[in-house]
Amino acid sequence: MSIKKSFSTRAVHSGQKPEKITGAHATPIFQTSSFAYGNYERGNKIFAGQETGFVYSRIANPTTLSLEAKMVDLENAEAAIAFSSGMAAISSVCLSLLKPGDQILALGPLYGGTEALFLNLLAQLDISYKESSVERLADDLSPKTKMIYAETPTNPTLKIHDLSKIAKFAKDNELISVVDNTFASPYLTRPLDFGIDISLHSATKYISGHGDVVAGIVATTKSYADKIRSAGVKQIGANIGPFESYLLLRGLKTLAIRMQRHCESANIIAHELKNHKAIKVLHYPGLKEHAGHEIAKKQMLDFGGMLSFDLGSKKSAQEFLDNLELFTQAVSLGDVDSLATSPASTTHLAVPLDILEAQGVSPGLVRLSIGIESVEDLLDDLGQSLAKLG
Ligand SMILES: Cc1ncc(COP(=O)(O)O)c(C=O)c1O
């Protein structure tokens, strides 16, 4: 096809063609563990890498292949790998590319599960990590450093890290740069366009969009993908199932319009709430006063559907959350339904208090994932609950 296709069009069409045998328009769920390879010689050739073909769904599955092809296109990557969860994607990237003695420079705050992985399992394998920042990278660099790992926007304080600076530093120092792109989604940011080596997602969030799948995605170059697939998918077995791949293919078709609505409503809510007397500080990169606003304008198409604010104490956060009527108190994010949580008491509970405090993840912090409901209704709910605070 010769026409130039925009992101929204590619989100609908890429990676999916009518199925060859029946012409099924929606990509079928190939719910099978193995594939008949026909005869001894062909089976042997596929396993030896001399012929391509499906043999076993841990290694490759046609529904998952469609999903990976769509993600390659949406992330402007050479290759993509789907995983059974965001954590499976993150741990597979680290276990595939790092070895004992290596160090990660982490630009956080990070999702609590990632911080726990770095603090526990990777530490047991003598892979260390150090909290750093874009400004401190040069000071923190050591001969052991092998990877820079960043989230942007960060969970839960919506800090923005400069992708171009991270990529340049990584290239200059022969480090692998990894970005957790979950909060932005490929609609808002494509880290590889800025020179980042690996973009990964909890696909549980905006990529699914409907809160009914747990999954992960890695988008990267062919050479990193070969290593990650071989360790993460073949050896660790952190592969996604075909039904989950189907649900993500379905969710991705509406990613662009969902993100437009999430961003529009979050922006209205952030501007409406920023001066509320019960709110000490509100984090939203779309606000001019946000420290990362100018960088966000450069590397994000819009400012996202997540925001967080500090109500000053655990008591206020608890009261506020318990009085919400429309927002569901739940972890996760990026769903069509609006969700609210206290990160310090849930998603970030495994992170030591001193780290949380240094990162501004206080007991009074509340995180909102703005859904696609009517923004007036969401504002009413937030307003009534804030008004009840003593
Ligand atoms: C930013 C971020 N990265 C990674 C993860 C882990 O993803 P999953 O829950 O799909 O394993 C999460 C989960 O909330 C997250 O918020």
The ligand as a Gaussian input file, in Angstrom:
#p B3LYP/6-31G(d) Opt

LIG

0 1
 C        4.921000       1.490000      35.425000
 C        4.685000       0.027000      35.624000
 N        5.571000      -0.846000      35.122000
 C        5.417000      -2.173000      35.286000
 C        4.347000      -2.702000      36.001000
 C        4.220000      -4.192000      36.183000
 O        3.296000      -4.677000      35.274000
 P        2.379000      -5.991000      35.513000
 O        1.496000      -5.694000      36.678000
 O        1.652000      -6.127000      34.217000
 O        3.306000      -7.118000      35.785000
 C        3.403000      -1.831000      36.531000
 C        2.243000      -2.355000      37.275000
 O        1.466000      -1.624000      37.832000
 C        3.583000      -0.430000      36.347000
 O        2.708000       0.464000      36.842000

